[in-house]
Amino acid sequence: MDLLFGPEGAFAYLKDFAAPVSFRVTDLPTPGSAAVPTTIKSAGGLKISAVPGHHGDAPAVIYRIDYRGRSIVFSGDIDPAGLPALGTISQGADLLVFNAVVLDPPKSPPALYELHSPPRAIGPVAAGAHVGVLLMSHLSPAVEAERAAVSASLAARYHGTVKYAEDGMHLVP
């Protein structure tokens, strides 16, 4: 938080920009102990949980929101080391939103695989977690151009519904 909003942070100017900015911060366990999601909010039937993801040396958090018997998981960018935590927090989720940045190897630049998970790794996680719908988001131009190949790779293990995010998209349960 200090690196983002502290006196020397990237967004330090926000404290005086338009209105006071304050944060209530919840520390999550280190990636080595990501097996159990941390509840960061629970009130009125709403439950928000989180686990650490893994995105190289950049911070990554995977969120799950449960409300009125429905659930959604947001992965953000995660590399293969973050997939076990994603599988844990995604169990039985109605919707998993996964950032789709790379194609299956070797079709994307090698450096990108250090920070992102390919479709052939995402399909087994979604299948193992019994996710209802897999929404691919944060789509790179390569993924956009190869949707059929990405869908085929996912379908090799995941037999649920796959959708691709679009601006203004509205999903109805």
Phi and psi in degrees as a GROMACS rama.xvg file:
@    title "Ramachandran Plot"
@    xaxis  label "Phi"
@    yaxis  label "Psi"
@TYPE xy
-63.033  -36.7573  ASP-2
-66.561  -25.2437  LEU-3
-92.3398  -48.4721  LEU-4
-120.861  -0.305778  PHE-5
-69.9505  178.493  GLY-6
-55.2434  -30.5348  PRO-7
-108.419  11.0792  GLU-8
-76.8371  167.731  GLY-9
-61.3986  -31.9393  ALA-10
-117.095  32.0045  PHE-11
-57.4875  -30.9315  ALA-12
-63.4948  -20.4509  TYR-13
-63.7126  -26.8233  LEU-14
-61.1598  -25.6051  LYS-15
-116.085  5.92359  ASP-16
-68.9855  -61.9932  PHE-17
-136.717  -33.8186  ALA-18
-155.828  157.304  ALA-19
-59.8493  141.647  PRO-20
-115.564  129.68  VAL-21
-139.793  156.57  SER-22
-133.174  144.488  PHE-23
-109.52  113.414  ARG-24
-101.098  138.641  VAL-25
-117.363  118.448  THR-26
-74.9841  134.161  ASP-27
-101.324  156.409  LEU-28
-63.0206  160.56  PRO-29
-67.7517  158.355  THR-30
-52.957  -28.0549  PRO-31
-65.9583  -17.4849  GLY-32
-120.179  35.9675  SER-33
-82.6269  6.6452  ALA-34
-66.6045  -26.444  ALA-35
-116.819  117.007  VAL-36
-61.5228  147.15  PRO-37
-98.0977  128.233  THR-38
-79.5753  121.434  THR-39
-105.129  -12.0556  ILE-40
-158.48  134.873  LYS-41
-149.691  109.624  SER-42
-163.48  136.723  ALA-43
58.2294  33.966  GLY-44
85.8696  -5.57773  GLY-45
-94.3502  131.277  LEU-46
-132.418  126.599  LYS-47
-117.46  123.316  ILE-48
-120.338  160.689  SER-49
-149.181  151.844  ALA-50
-136.19  152.079  VAL-51
-67.7117  136.769  PRO-52
-95.7907  -157.413  GLY-53
-149.235  124.442  HIS-54
-140.851  64.0691  HIS-55
62.6516  -134.247  GLY-56
-93.7951  7.11691  ASP-57
-89.7449  144.27  ALA-58
-62.6431  143.341  PRO-59
-145.597  134.498  ALA-60
-130.451  137.47  VAL-61
-108.315  126.267  ILE-62
-109.791  146.248  TYR-63
-128.128  133.231  ARG-64
-119.145  124.205  ILE-65
-115.708  130.889  ASP-66
-157.785  129.081  TYR-67
50.9078  44.9246  ARG-68
76.9825  7.95952  GLY-69
-119.78  156  ARG-70
-145.089  146.532  SER-71
-138.293  138.786  ILE-72
-120.102  134.61  VAL-73
-113.485  118.691  PHE-74
-86.6887  -36.5613  SER-75
68.2627  -171.161  GLY-76
-76.1999  123.493  ASP-77
-139.406  144.939  ILE-78
-90.2997  176.226  ASP-79
-55.8558  -27.5983  PRO-80
-65.843  -20.9511  ALA-81
-88.8849  -7.12552  GLY-82
-66.0223  -36.9636  LEU-83
-59.4834  -41.5674  PRO-84
-65.161  -39.6394  ALA-85
-61.1863  -43.6741  LEU-86
-61.2519  -39.8092  GLY-87
-64.8098  -50.9928  THR-88
-76.1305  -17.3767  ILE-89
-89.7435  -2.37694  SER-90
-52.1861  119.027  GLN-91
71.0298  12.5182  GLY-92
-66.2647  142.385  ALA-93
-69.7939  -36.3054  ASP-94
-141.531  130.674  LEU-95
-116.872  120.097  LEU-96
-98.5011  116.416  VAL-97
-123.432  132.611  PHE-98
-74.5896  119.5  ASN-99
-107.186  98.4433  ALA-100
-109.558  -32.7747  VAL-101
-118.699  157.246  VAL-102
-90.8303  170.98  LEU-103
-61.6907  143.561  ASP-104
-58.7571  144.704  PRO-105
-103.547  29.4458  PRO-106
-82.8679  -2.09533  LYS-107
-121.274  162.097  SER-108
-57.6714  133.87  PRO-109
-51.7585  -37.8993  PRO-110
-61.9797  -28.9731  ALA-111
-67.826  -25.9392  LEU-112
-72.1446  -14.9266  TYR-113
-75.2055  -16.6944  GLU-114
-121.289  -10.8981  LEU-115
-136.959  159.304  HIS-116
-106.679  133.851  SER-117
-78.7959  163.249  PRO-118
-53.8701  -39.6276  PRO-119
-66.1646  -15.5042  ARG-120
-93.9012  -25.9381  ALA-121
-75.8731  -42.4423  ILE-122
-53.0862  -49.4847  GLY-123
-62.8748  -34.467  PRO-124
-66.043  -47.5819  VAL-125
-62.055  -40.5313  ALA-126
-66.4465  -47.7272  ALA-127
-63.9897  -29.3756  GLY-128
-87.9976  -5.10852  ALA-129
56.6039  47.6422  HIS-130
-72.6821  137.729  VAL-131
-71.0853  -52.2186  GLY-132
-133.546  136.488  VAL-133
-108.175  115.67  LEU-134
-105.965  114.078  LEU-135
-84.2415  125.456  MET-136
-131.475  -178.628  SER-137
50.8062  47.0436  HIS-138
-73.0635  126.853  LEU-139
-79.2911  161.367  SER-140
-56.9764  -35.6065  PRO-141
-63.8594  -43.2702  ALA-142
-66.8492  -42.4253  VAL-143
-56.6341  -43.936  GLU-144
-72.9788  -20.3417  ALA-145
-120.543  35.9786  GLU-146
-54.4261  -41.487  ARG-147
-62.3906  -42.893  ALA-148
-67.592  -39.8544  ALA-149
-63.5013  -46.3416  VAL-150
-61.1743  -41.3308  SER-151
-64.5869  -39.9774  ALA-152
-64.8857  -44.3685  SER-153
-62.6282  -42.5504  LEU-154
-67.7977  -16.2881  ALA-155
-60.8183  -28.547  ALA-156
-126.607  -30.4143  ARG-157
-103.885  121.967  TYR-158
-107.658  11.5064  HIS-159
-85.4854  -168.902  GLY-160
-79.1679  132.995  THR-161
-117.032  130.846  VAL-162
-128.368  159.217  LYS-163
-116.88  127.499  TYR-164
-65.0215  145.102  ALA-165
-137.602  150.841  GLU-166
-54.2829  133.188  ASP-167
77.3033  7.05053  GLY-168
-62.92  140.986  MET-169
-128.357  121.719  HIS-170
-103.606  129.855  LEU-171
-107.282  130.496  VAL-172
